[in-house]
Amino acid sequence: MSAFSNATSNSFRISYSELRTQNSKLHFMLPTSNPIAPRLSFEQRLDASHLTRPMKWLWALSAGLILLDGFDFFIIGVALPFLQQDFGLGTAEVGAIAVAALAGSLVGALILGPITDRVGRQRMLVVDVILFLVATLGTVVAWNVASLVVFRFLVGVAIGADYPISVAYITENVPTRLRGRMVIGAFTFQAVGALLGALTGLVVIYGFQVVYPDPVQPAIADAWRWMLGVGLILAIAVGILRFSFLLESPSYHLARGEYDAASKAASILLEEAIALTPETDPPNPTSNLNFGDLFSPAYRRNTLLASIPWFLQDIATYGIGIFTPVILAALAFTAEDTLLAQQFAAAQGSAIVDLFLVVGFVLAVLLIDRLGRIPLQIFGFLGMAIGLAILAIASLLQLPSAWNLAIVFSGFFIYNLMMNMGPNSTTFLLSGEVFPPSIRASGAGFAGAIAKAGAILGTFILPFIRDTGGETTLLFMLMLVCVLAAGMTYLLRVEVLRRSNPPQTDHP
């Protein structure tokens, strides 16, 4: 592996093999004084820096677990029909399985976010990866409904912890001019994971159709284990990569007044020898903030902006996302007469629909700095409402199957495109941008936990609404939720475009 090399007033050289093992083993000379060089703060140096290799690694490693998040939350939608047949599940048990990971994510974000601000991003990352691997293995070998629910809950805890860790890592360790695009770019991997989940479902179902063309029982017993097993393989791969490069955020060290550690971390991150001192980075009044300050007058509006729209969005996002194959099967593939044929067709539809998740994220990357976070979020929520309205109308009309299929896919395309172009990107970004480093993981974790409460509500309640009121009632209700979210975003707006630091003053 090639070495990092930079010429400074003193010699500085880091080999990549050393960088991968332990940061304390890195050897370099930090400049003690240089009367000619300007005494820049870490943030000024970071904003003036090019995109270094360590920055790219931190971004890629954060994106990796977000991919697992997307895969796990969406593969369960493909696996649920087989689980339902295998364990003889009723509506409540289906909801419990679907909601277990979301409940765990709520707990992980709410509890482990503040702990991350206390013990550091790197330590929590190690715990997070180990927990994810063990829990994912447990879901594959689950022997009954209760064991599956418990292991999926633990998977959710790991994913919930990764939300504040990932957003803090990227927000604190890339130049401000690239922050919005890189945070959203990492979150794009949620859509990649969802698409991978749909493709995994296709491959597994097709494999069982080939090997067992007549009896459906083998697929009922084992197809869902194969689907979740792919998630285990992905988790192992991501775990290996994440352990290959552990680096604490310099901003975290600075917030705690740890200038030597901050200097070493900043030197690795920026690939140049840097000495950070109280003169370059004076103690910040926000360094002594704690979890309770999220609800103080100075940050209350920021907390509400980060939390409420995300809560409303996840009611729709995870409810529709997890049950996309089910809804597609009900609205567009009712003509298929066997379980495997219907679920294969629904998985195909999910894969096509999920392509527009990726397209939406690409548009978000292109537009985030041009339009701003708040306008893009409002516009996206209204677009989601339009997509849901089209789906609701499709469920009302008695059209020929070809026409019905076209309308259903149009609704899903618009919904997924606008969701990822807008709120699914901006809510994640805002949760990290509107808080200072000392409470960034706490704020992002709290917002993520509130969002997962919305996801739980949507995932657990939607099957009952669908069973009692039908798809039409369900879709119109979700349309109103999206309109409400757009209104709340406007009322709580705090624009952070082009700001290096989050707003820290009282709001009118």
C-alpha positions as CSV (number, residue, x, y, z in Angstrom):
1,M,0.0,0.0,0.0
2,S,1.4,3.4,-0.9
3,A,2.5,5.7,1.9
4,F,1.0,9.1,2.8
5,S,3.7,11.7,2.2
6,N,3.7,15.4,2.9
7,A,6.5,17.9,3.0
8,T,6.2,20.3,5.9
9,S,8.7,22.3,7.9
10,N,9.4,19.1,9.8
11,S,9.4,15.6,8.4
12,F,6.0,13.8,8.4
13,R,5.3,10.4,7.0
14,I,2.6,7.8,7.8
15,S,2.5,4.4,6.3
16,Y,-1.0,3.0,5.5
17,S,-0.3,-0.3,7.2
18,E,0.6,1.5,10.4
19,L,-2.5,3.7,10.1
20,R,-4.7,0.6,9.8
21,T,-3.4,-1.1,13.0
22,Q,-3.3,1.4,15.8
23,N,-3.2,5.2,15.8
24,S,-0.9,5.3,18.8
25,K,1.8,3.5,16.7
26,L,2.0,6.3,14.2
27,H,5.2,8.2,14.3
28,F,5.6,11.7,13.1
29,M,7.1,15.1,14.1
30,L,4.6,17.8,15.0
31,P,5.8,21.3,14.5
32,T,6.4,23.1,17.8
33,S,6.5,26.7,16.4
34,N,6.6,28.4,13.1
35,P,6.4,32.2,13.2
36,I,5.8,32.5,9.5
37,A,3.0,30.0,9.1
38,P,-0.5,31.3,9.9
39,R,-2.0,29.9,13.0
40,L,-5.2,28.5,11.6
41,S,-7.8,26.7,13.6
42,F,-8.7,23.1,12.8
43,E,-11.9,24.1,11.2
44,Q,-10.1,26.6,8.9
45,R,-7.6,23.9,7.9
46,L,-10.3,21.4,7.3
47,D,-12.4,23.8,5.1
48,A,-9.3,24.6,3.1
49,S,-8.2,21.0,2.7
50,H,-8.7,18.8,-0.4
51,L,-10.5,15.5,0.1
52,T,-7.9,13.3,1.6
53,R,-7.7,9.5,1.7
54,P,-8.6,9.3,5.4
55,M,-11.7,11.4,4.7
56,K,-12.7,9.1,1.9
57,W,-12.2,6.1,4.2
58,L,-14.3,7.6,7.0
59,W,-17.0,8.4,4.5
60,A,-16.9,4.9,3.0
61,L,-17.0,3.1,6.3
62,S,-19.9,5.3,7.5
63,A,-21.7,4.5,4.3
64,G,-21.2,0.7,4.8
65,L,-23.4,0.4,7.8
66,I,-26.0,2.6,6.3
67,L,-26.1,0.1,3.4
68,L,-26.7,-2.7,6.0
69,D,-29.5,-0.5,7.5
70,G,-31.2,-0.3,4.1
71,F,-30.8,-3.9,3.4
72,D,-32.0,-5.1,6.7
73,F,-35.1,-2.9,7.0
74,F,-36.2,-3.7,3.4
75,I,-35.3,-7.4,3.1
76,I,-37.7,-8.2,5.9
77,G,-40.5,-7.0,3.7
78,V,-39.6,-9.7,1.1
79,A,-39.1,-12.4,3.8
80,L,-42.3,-11.6,5.7
81,P,-44.7,-13.7,3.6
82,F,-42.5,-16.8,4.0
83,L,-42.1,-16.1,7.7
84,Q,-45.8,-15.8,8.0
85,Q,-46.3,-19.2,6.4
86,D,-43.4,-20.9,8.2
87,F,-44.4,-19.9,11.8
88,G,-48.1,-19.5,11.2
89,L,-48.1,-15.8,12.1
90,G,-51.1,-13.6,12.7
91,T,-51.3,-9.9,12.0
92,A,-49.9,-8.9,15.4
93,E,-46.9,-11.3,15.1
94,V,-46.1,-10.0,11.6
95,G,-46.1,-6.5,13.0
96,A,-43.9,-7.5,15.9
97,I,-41.3,-9.0,13.6
98,A,-41.4,-6.0,11.3
99,V,-41.2,-3.5,14.1
100,A,-38.5,-5.2,16.3
101,A,-35.5,-3.7,14.5
102,L,-37.2,-0.3,14.4
103,A,-37.7,-0.5,18.2
104,G,-34.1,-1.5,18.7
105,S,-33.0,1.4,16.5
106,L,-35.0,3.8,18.6
107,V,-33.2,2.5,21.8
108,G,-29.8,2.5,20.1
109,A,-30.1,6.0,18.9
110,L,-31.6,7.4,22.1
111,I,-29.2,5.8,24.5
112,L,-26.0,5.2,22.6
113,G,-26.0,8.7,20.9
114,P,-25.3,10.5,24.2
115,I,-22.8,7.8,25.2
116,T,-21.0,8.4,21.9
117,D,-20.5,12.0,22.9
118,R,-19.0,10.8,26.2
119,V,-16.7,8.0,25.2
120,G,-16.0,8.9,21.6
121,R,-17.0,7.9,18.2
122,Q,-14.3,5.3,17.8
123,R,-15.0,3.3,20.9
124,M,-18.7,3.1,20.2
125,L,-18.0,2.1,16.6
126,V,-16.2,-1.1,17.9
127,V,-19.1,-2.0,20.2
128,D,-21.5,-1.2,17.4
129,V,-19.9,-3.5,14.8
130,I,-19.6,-6.4,17.3
131,L,-23.2,-6.1,18.3
132,F,-24.4,-6.0,14.7
133,L,-22.5,-9.2,13.7
134,V,-23.7,-11.2,16.7
135,A,-27.3,-10.0,16.3
136,T,-27.4,-10.7,12.5
137,L,-26.1,-14.2,13.1
138,G,-28.9,-14.7,15.6
139,T,-31.6,-13.7,13.1
140,V,-30.4,-16.3,10.6
141,V,-30.5,-19.2,13.1
142,A,-33.7,-18.0,14.9
143,W,-35.8,-21.0,16.1
144,N,-39.1,-19.4,16.8
145,V,-40.9,-16.0,16.6
146,A,-39.7,-14.9,20.0
147,S,-36.0,-15.5,19.2
148,L,-36.3,-13.8,15.9
149,V,-37.9,-10.7,17.5
150,V,-35.1,-10.5,20.1
151,F,-32.3,-10.8,17.6
152,R,-33.9,-8.3,15.2
153,F,-34.3,-5.9,18.1
154,L,-30.5,-6.1,18.8
155,V,-29.8,-5.6,15.1
156,G,-31.9,-2.4,15.4
157,V,-29.9,-1.3,18.4
158,A,-26.7,-1.5,16.4
159,I,-28.2,0.3,13.5
160,G,-29.6,3.0,15.7
161,A,-26.2,3.6,17.2
162,D,-24.7,4.0,13.8
163,Y,-27.0,7.0,12.9
164,P,-25.4,9.4,15.3
165,I,-21.9,7.9,14.8
166,S,-22.1,8.2,11.0
167,V,-23.5,11.7,10.8
168,A,-21.1,13.0,13.4
169,Y,-18.1,11.4,11.7
170,I,-18.9,12.8,8.3
171,T,-20.1,16.2,9.4
172,E,-17.0,16.8,11.6
173,N,-14.3,15.4,9.2
174,V,-15.0,16.8,5.7
175,P,-14.8,20.4,4.4
176,T,-17.9,22.5,4.9
177,R,-18.3,23.0,1.1
178,L,-18.5,19.2,0.7
179,R,-20.5,18.3,3.8
180,G,-24.0,18.3,2.5
181,R,-23.1,16.2,-0.6
182,M,-21.0,13.8,1.3
183,V,-23.5,13.2,4.1
184,I,-26.3,12.6,1.6
185,G,-23.9,10.6,-0.5
186,A,-23.3,8.2,2.4
187,F,-27.0,8.0,3.1
188,T,-27.6,7.1,-0.5
189,F,-26.3,3.6,0.5
190,Q,-29.6,3.1,2.3
191,A,-31.2,3.0,-1.1
192,V,-28.4,0.8,-2.4
193,G,-29.1,-1.6,0.5
194,A,-32.8,-1.6,-0.2
195,L,-32.2,-2.4,-3.9
196,L,-29.7,-5.1,-2.9
197,G,-32.4,-6.5,-0.6
198,A,-35.0,-6.6,-3.4
199,L,-32.4,-8.3,-5.7
200,T,-31.5,-10.8,-3.0
201,G,-35.2,-11.7,-2.7
202,L,-35.4,-12.2,-6.4
203,V,-32.4,-14.5,-6.5
204,V,-33.5,-16.6,-3.5
205,I,-37.1,-17.0,-4.7
206,Y,-35.9,-17.8,-8.3
207,G,-33.4,-20.4,-6.8
208,F,-36.2,-22.2,-4.9
209,Q,-38.4,-22.1,-8.0
210,V,-35.7,-23.9,-10.0
211,V,-34.7,-26.4,-7.3
212,Y,-38.2,-27.1,-6.0
213,P,-40.5,-26.3,-9.0
214,D,-43.6,-28.0,-7.5
215,P,-43.6,-28.1,-3.6
216,V,-43.7,-24.7,-1.9
217,Q,-42.8,-26.0,1.5
218,P,-39.0,-25.9,1.2
219,A,-39.2,-22.2,0.2
220,I,-41.5,-21.5,3.2
221,A,-39.1,-23.2,5.6
222,D,-35.8,-21.9,4.3
223,A,-36.1,-18.9,1.9
224,W,-36.3,-16.3,4.6
225,R,-33.1,-17.7,6.3
226,W,-31.2,-17.5,3.0
227,M,-32.4,-13.9,2.6
228,L,-31.3,-12.9,6.1
229,G,-28.1,-14.9,5.6
230,V,-27.0,-12.6,2.8
231,G,-27.3,-9.8,5.4
232,L,-24.9,-11.7,7.7
233,I,-22.3,-11.9,4.9
234,L,-22.6,-8.2,4.2
235,A,-22.2,-7.5,7.9
236,I,-19.0,-9.5,8.1
237,A,-17.6,-7.7,5.1
238,V,-18.5,-4.3,6.5
239,G,-17.1,-5.2,9.9
240,I,-13.8,-6.2,8.5
241,L,-13.5,-2.9,6.6
242,R,-14.6,-0.8,9.6
243,F,-12.0,-2.4,11.9
244,S,-9.3,-1.7,9.3
245,F,-9.4,2.0,10.0
246,L,-10.2,3.5,13.4
247,L,-9.8,7.3,13.9
248,E,-11.3,9.5,16.4
249,S,-12.8,12.8,15.2
250,P,-10.4,15.8,15.9
251,S,-13.5,17.9,16.7
252,Y,-14.5,15.5,19.5
253,H,-11.0,15.8,21.1
254,L,-11.1,19.6,20.8
255,A,-14.5,19.8,22.4
256,R,-13.0,17.9,25.4
257,G,-9.9,20.1,25.5
258,E,-7.6,17.2,24.4
259,Y,-5.2,19.1,22.2
260,D,-2.5,16.5,21.8
261,A,-4.9,13.8,20.7
262,A,-6.7,16.4,18.5
263,S,-3.3,17.3,16.8
264,K,-2.5,13.6,16.1
265,A,-6.0,12.9,14.7
266,A,-6.0,16.1,12.6
267,S,-2.6,15.3,11.2
268,I,-3.8,11.9,10.1
269,L,-7.1,13.3,8.7
270,L,-5.5,16.1,6.7
271,E,-2.3,14.3,5.8
272,E,0.0,17.1,7.1
273,A,1.7,17.8,10.4
274,I,-0.6,20.0,12.6
275,A,-0.3,21.3,16.1
276,L,-3.6,22.4,17.6
277,T,-3.4,24.5,20.8
278,P,-5.7,26.7,22.9
279,E,-4.4,29.6,20.8
280,T,-5.5,28.1,17.4
281,D,-8.7,26.5,18.9
282,P,-9.8,28.4,22.0
283,P,-12.2,26.6,24.3
284,N,-15.7,26.9,23.0
285,P,-18.6,27.8,25.3
286,T,-20.5,25.0,23.7
287,S,-17.9,22.5,24.9
288,N,-19.7,22.0,28.2
289,L,-23.1,21.2,26.7
290,N,-24.9,18.0,27.6
291,F,-28.0,16.1,26.6
292,G,-30.3,18.4,28.5
293,D,-29.2,21.4,26.5
294,L,-31.0,20.0,23.5
295,F,-34.2,21.3,25.1
296,S,-32.8,24.7,26.2
297,P,-34.1,27.9,24.6
298,A,-30.9,28.1,22.4
299,Y,-31.4,24.6,20.9
300,R,-35.0,23.7,21.4
301,R,-36.1,24.8,17.9
302,N,-33.1,23.0,16.4
303,T,-34.1,19.8,18.2
304,L,-37.7,20.1,17.0
305,L,-36.6,20.8,13.4
306,A,-34.4,17.7,13.5
307,S,-37.0,15.5,15.1
308,I,-40.6,16.2,14.1
309,P,-40.4,16.2,10.3
310,W,-38.2,13.1,10.5
311,F,-40.8,11.4,12.8
312,L,-43.6,12.1,10.3
313,Q,-41.4,11.1,7.3
314,D,-40.6,7.7,8.9
315,I,-44.2,6.9,9.5
316,A,-44.6,6.9,5.7
317,T,-41.1,5.8,4.7
318,Y,-40.8,2.6,6.7
319,G,-44.4,1.7,6.6
320,I,-44.5,1.9,2.8
321,G,-40.9,0.6,2.4
322,I,-41.2,-2.5,4.5
323,F,-44.6,-3.4,3.0
324,T,-43.8,-2.4,-0.6
325,P,-43.8,-6.0,-1.8
326,V,-47.1,-6.6,0.0
327,I,-48.7,-3.5,-1.4
328,L,-47.5,-4.2,-4.9
329,A,-48.8,-7.7,-4.7
330,A,-52.2,-6.4,-3.6
331,L,-52.5,-3.6,-6.1
332,A,-50.7,-4.9,-9.1
333,F,-49.9,-8.7,-8.9
334,T,-53.2,-10.2,-7.7
335,A,-53.4,-12.3,-10.8
336,E,-50.5,-14.5,-9.7
337,D,-51.9,-17.7,-8.3
338,T,-49.0,-19.2,-6.2
339,L,-47.0,-17.8,-3.3
340,L,-43.7,-18.0,-5.0
341,A,-45.0,-16.5,-8.3
342,Q,-46.7,-13.6,-6.5
343,Q,-43.7,-12.9,-4.3
344,F,-41.3,-13.1,-7.2
345,A,-43.4,-10.7,-9.1
346,A,-43.6,-8.3,-6.1
347,A,-39.8,-8.5,-5.6
348,Q,-39.3,-7.6,-9.2
349,G,-41.5,-4.6,-8.7
350,S,-39.7,-3.7,-5.5
351,A,-36.4,-3.8,-7.3
352,I,-37.6,-1.5,-10.1
353,V,-39.2,0.9,-7.6
354,D,-36.0,0.9,-5.5
355,L,-34.1,2.2,-8.5
356,F,-35.9,5.5,-8.1
357,L,-34.6,5.6,-4.5
358,V,-31.1,5.8,-5.9
359,V,-32.1,8.4,-8.5
360,G,-33.7,10.5,-5.8
361,F,-30.5,10.5,-3.7
362,V,-28.5,11.5,-6.8
363,L,-30.8,14.5,-7.3
364,A,-30.4,15.4,-3.6
365,V,-26.6,15.5,-4.0
366,L,-26.9,17.7,-7.0
367,L,-29.5,20.1,-5.5
368,I,-28.7,20.3,-1.8
369,D,-26.4,23.3,-2.0
370,R,-28.3,25.0,-4.8
371,L,-31.7,25.0,-3.2
372,G,-30.9,24.6,0.5
373,R,-31.9,22.0,3.0
374,I,-35.3,23.5,4.0
375,P,-36.8,24.2,0.5
376,L,-35.7,20.8,-0.7
377,Q,-37.3,19.1,2.3
378,I,-40.6,20.9,1.9
379,F,-40.7,20.2,-1.8
380,G,-39.9,16.5,-1.2
381,F,-42.7,16.1,1.3
382,L,-45.2,17.6,-1.1
383,G,-44.0,15.3,-3.9
384,M,-44.4,12.3,-1.6
385,A,-48.0,13.3,-0.9
386,I,-48.6,13.5,-4.7
387,G,-47.2,10.0,-5.2
388,L,-49.3,8.6,-2.3
389,A,-52.4,10.3,-3.8
390,I,-51.8,8.5,-7.1
391,L,-51.5,5.2,-5.3
392,A,-54.7,5.9,-3.5
393,I,-56.6,6.7,-6.7
394,A,-55.2,3.5,-8.3
395,S,-56.7,1.5,-5.4
396,L,-60.1,3.1,-6.0
397,L,-60.3,2.7,-9.8
398,Q,-61.4,-0.6,-11.3
399,L,-59.1,-0.4,-14.3
400,P,-57.7,-3.2,-16.6
401,S,-54.6,-4.8,-15.1
402,A,-52.2,-3.1,-17.5
403,W,-53.5,0.4,-16.7
404,N,-53.6,-0.4,-13.0
405,L,-50.0,-1.6,-13.1
406,A,-48.9,1.6,-14.9
407,I,-50.6,3.9,-12.3
408,V,-49.3,1.9,-9.3
409,F,-45.7,2.1,-10.6
410,S,-46.1,5.8,-11.4
411,G,-47.2,6.5,-7.8
412,F,-44.3,4.5,-6.3
413,F,-41.8,6.2,-8.7
414,I,-42.9,9.7,-7.7
415,Y,-43.1,8.8,-4.0
416,N,-39.6,7.2,-3.8
417,L,-38.0,9.9,-6.1
418,M,-39.3,12.8,-4.1
419,M,-38.7,11.1,-0.7
420,N,-35.0,10.5,-1.3
421,M,-34.5,13.8,-3.2
422,G,-36.0,15.6,-0.2
423,P,-36.7,14.5,3.4
424,N,-35.0,11.1,3.5
425,S,-31.8,13.0,2.7
426,T,-32.3,16.3,4.4
427,T,-33.6,15.0,7.8
428,F,-30.4,12.9,8.2
429,L,-28.2,15.8,7.2
430,L,-29.9,18.4,9.4
431,S,-29.7,16.1,12.4
432,G,-25.9,16.5,12.3
433,E,-25.7,20.1,11.1
434,V,-27.8,21.9,13.7
435,F,-25.9,20.8,16.8
436,P,-22.3,21.7,17.9
437,P,-19.7,18.8,18.3
438,S,-20.2,18.4,22.1
439,I,-23.8,17.3,21.6
440,R,-23.9,16.4,17.9
441,A,-24.2,12.6,18.5
442,S,-26.7,13.3,21.3
443,G,-28.8,15.5,19.0
444,A,-28.6,13.3,16.0
445,G,-29.3,10.3,18.2
446,F,-32.4,11.9,19.8
447,A,-33.7,12.9,16.4
448,G,-33.1,9.4,15.0
449,A,-34.8,7.9,18.0
450,I,-37.9,10.1,17.5
451,A,-37.8,9.2,13.8
452,K,-37.8,5.5,14.7
453,A,-40.8,6.1,16.9
454,G,-42.6,7.2,13.8
455,A,-41.3,4.2,11.9
456,I,-42.6,1.9,14.7
457,L,-45.9,3.6,14.6
458,G,-46.2,3.3,10.8
459,T,-44.9,-0.3,10.7
460,F,-47.0,-1.7,13.5
461,I,-50.3,0.3,12.8
462,L,-50.3,0.1,9.0
463,P,-51.2,-3.6,8.8
464,F,-54.2,-3.0,11.0
465,I,-55.3,0.0,9.1
466,R,-54.9,-1.9,5.8
467,D,-56.8,-4.9,7.1
468,T,-59.7,-2.8,8.4
469,G,-59.9,0.2,6.0
470,G,-58.1,-1.1,3.0
471,E,-55.2,0.3,0.9
472,T,-57.1,3.4,0.0
473,T,-57.7,4.6,3.5
474,L,-54.1,3.8,4.4
475,L,-52.6,5.7,1.5
476,F,-54.8,8.8,2.0
477,M,-53.8,9.0,5.7
478,L,-50.1,8.8,4.8
479,M,-50.6,11.6,2.2
480,L,-51.9,13.8,5.0
481,V,-48.9,12.9,7.1
482,C,-46.6,14.2,4.4
483,V,-48.5,17.4,4.0
484,L,-48.3,18.0,7.7
485,A,-44.5,17.3,7.6
486,A,-44.0,19.9,4.9
487,G,-45.9,22.5,7.1
488,M,-43.9,21.6,10.2
489,T,-40.6,22.0,8.3
490,Y,-41.6,25.5,7.2
491,L,-42.7,26.5,10.7
492,L,-39.5,25.2,12.4
493,R,-37.1,26.2,9.6
494,V,-33.5,26.9,10.4
495,E,-31.4,27.3,7.3
496,V,-27.8,26.1,7.7
497,L,-26.6,26.3,4.1
498,R,-23.0,27.4,3.9
499,R,-22.6,27.6,7.6
500,S,-19.5,26.0,9.1
501,N,-21.1,26.0,12.6
502,P,-24.7,25.2,13.6
503,P,-26.9,28.1,14.7
504,Q,-26.2,28.7,18.4
505,T,-28.5,31.7,19.2
506,D,-32.0,32.0,20.4
507,H,-34.6,31.9,17.7
508,P,-37.4,34.4,17.2
